[in-house]
Amino acid sequence: MGTRYDEGDVVGTPNGRGVVAAVLTEGFEFPRDGGEEETEVSASDDRPAHVVGLETEGSTGYRASALEATGFDDEPERTDREVLTNMVS
């Protein structure tokens, strides 16, 4: 099994930095590309899906292999209320 991340961990993703909002071990549906259409995501104890609230805006699901541990060295690029709300939605 690869690296596992926990809720609250700061991670680097292919879409920028973010915070792990959830670690899911059962299949679920997730909005595709921020739209209304949803896609089925498989997840299990052996292969969890990590939902990451992105620093810039929105959230996306990732496998642990697409993530790397990091930190927030600088202030977030955007800190308006709407973006912060989207990060935890």
C-alpha positions as CSV (number, residue, x, y, z in Angstrom):
1,M,0.0,0.0,0.0
2,G,1.2,3.5,-0.8
3,T,1.3,6.6,1.4
4,R,-1.9,7.4,3.2
5,Y,-2.8,11.0,4.1
6,D,-5.2,12.0,6.8
7,E,-7.8,14.7,7.0
8,G,-6.1,18.1,7.6
9,D,-2.8,17.1,5.9
10,V,-1.5,19.8,3.6
11,V,-0.6,18.2,0.2
12,G,0.6,19.0,-3.2
13,T,-1.6,17.9,-6.1
14,P,-1.4,18.1,-9.9
15,N,-3.7,21.1,-9.5
16,G,-1.8,23.0,-6.8
17,R,-1.7,22.8,-3.0
18,G,-4.6,21.9,-0.8
19,V,-5.8,20.3,2.4
20,V,-7.2,16.8,2.7
21,A,-10.9,17.3,3.5
22,A,-11.9,13.6,3.5
23,V,-10.4,10.1,3.1
24,L,-13.1,7.9,1.7
25,T,-13.1,4.1,1.7
26,E,-16.4,3.4,-0.1
27,G,-17.5,4.3,-3.6
28,F,-19.2,7.7,-4.1
29,E,-20.2,10.2,-6.7
30,F,-18.3,13.4,-7.2
31,P,-19.0,16.5,-9.4
32,R,-17.0,16.3,-12.6
33,D,-14.9,19.4,-13.5
34,G,-16.8,21.6,-11.0
35,G,-20.0,21.1,-13.0
36,E,-23.4,19.5,-12.2
37,E,-22.5,16.2,-13.9
38,E,-21.2,13.6,-11.5
39,T,-18.8,10.7,-12.0
40,E,-18.6,7.5,-10.0
41,V,-15.4,7.1,-7.9
42,S,-14.4,3.8,-6.5
43,A,-12.7,3.6,-3.1
44,S,-11.9,0.9,-0.6
45,D,-9.8,0.3,2.5
46,D,-6.9,-0.8,0.2
47,R,-7.4,2.0,-2.3
48,P,-8.9,5.1,-0.6
49,A,-9.8,8.3,-2.4
50,H,-8.6,11.6,-0.9
51,V,-10.9,14.6,-1.4
52,V,-8.7,17.7,-1.3
53,G,-9.9,21.3,-0.9
54,L,-7.6,23.2,-3.3
55,E,-5.9,26.4,-2.3
56,T,-7.0,28.3,-5.4
57,E,-10.7,27.1,-5.5
58,G,-12.9,24.0,-5.4
59,S,-12.1,20.5,-4.4
60,T,-11.1,17.3,-6.3
61,G,-10.6,13.6,-5.5
62,Y,-7.1,12.0,-5.8
63,R,-5.4,8.7,-5.1
64,A,-2.5,8.9,-2.7
65,S,-0.1,8.3,-5.5
66,A,-1.0,11.7,-7.0
67,L,-0.3,13.5,-3.8
68,E,2.8,14.6,-1.9
69,A,3.2,16.0,1.5
70,T,4.0,19.7,1.6
71,G,3.2,22.8,3.7
72,F,1.9,26.3,3.3
73,D,5.1,28.3,3.1
74,D,3.4,31.4,1.9
75,E,0.0,32.9,2.4
76,P,-2.7,31.4,0.2
77,E,-2.9,33.1,-3.3
78,R,-6.6,34.0,-2.6
79,T,-8.3,34.3,0.7
80,D,-11.7,35.8,-0.1
81,R,-14.7,34.2,1.7
82,E,-16.1,32.5,-1.4
83,V,-12.9,30.6,-2.1
84,L,-12.6,29.5,1.6
85,T,-16.2,28.3,1.5
86,N,-15.5,26.3,-1.6
87,M,-12.5,24.7,0.0
88,V,-14.6,23.1,2.7
89,S,-17.8,22.4,0.6
